[in-house]
Each structure stands twice: as C-alpha cells, then as structure tokens.
Amino acid sequence: MEVKIGVQHSPREIVLESGQSAEEVERAVDEALTGKSELLKLVDDHGRKVLVAADRVAYVEIGEPTTRKVGFGTL
C-alpha cells in the first residue's frame, strides 16, 4: 500500500510502499497525532523504518493496496 507523508517546512513528501494494512497505518498516525507517541513509525516493503517527528506531520495519505504488475503488457 502506498503511503504519502507531508512534512512541515519540507517541499517534498515522503512516499513509501508499506506491507502494513491501512488499519495499522491509521493506528500509527492516530497515536502520533494524539500524543501517545512522539514519532510516526512506519515500515516499508524492504523492512526499512521510516520515522517522522509527530509535531512535523502535515498530512498522511493512505492509498489503496497495490497489485504487483508482472510481465509485459500491450501499450
């Protein structure tokens, strides 16, 4: 699933593909924004951790689960 994170005072957003479910991502965002956690912590498909200071999160866009494209398609 694609997750986009807007960070205050940064012209670019953080984009990552995560194996976490939409509910898990939403729970992590909720905990960060309500003050239960000082960091927004997510894990991407390659096992890398993405940490963003909760007070710097401008927005989080949670996309639909993506399907992997395999093979060659016609144009």
PEFEN-V738898 format. One record per residue. N is the residue number from 0. OMEGA is omega in whole degrees, 0 to 359 (NA if undefined). Layout:
{{N | OMEGA} {N | OMEGA}}
//
This chain:
{{0 | 180} {1 | 178} {2 | 177} {3 | 181} {4 | 175} {5 | 182} {6 | 180} {7 | 177} {8 | 176} {9 | 183} {10 | 182} {11 | 176} {12 | 176} {13 | 180} {14 | 179} {15 | 173} {16 | 184} {17 | 175} {18 | 178} {19 | 178} {20 | 178} {21 | 180} {22 | 179} {23 | 179} {24 | 180} {25 | 179} {26 | 179} {27 | 178} {28 | 180} {29 | 179} {30 | 180} {31 | 184} {32 | 178} {33 | 176} {34 | 178} {35 | 179} {36 | 180} {37 | 182} {38 | 168} {39 | 185} {40 | 177} {41 | 179} {42 | 180} {43 | 183} {44 | 182} {45 | 179} {46 | 178} {47 | 178} {48 | 176} {49 | 181} {50 | 179} {51 | 177} {52 | 186} {53 | 182} {54 | 179} {55 | 181} {56 | 178} {57 | 178} {58 | 175} {59 | 178} {60 | 180} {61 | 182} {62 | 177} {63 | 174} {64 | 182} {65 | 175} {66 | 181} {67 | 179} {68 | 182} {69 | 176} {70 | 182} {71 | 179} {72 | 176} {73 | 181} {74 | NA}}
//
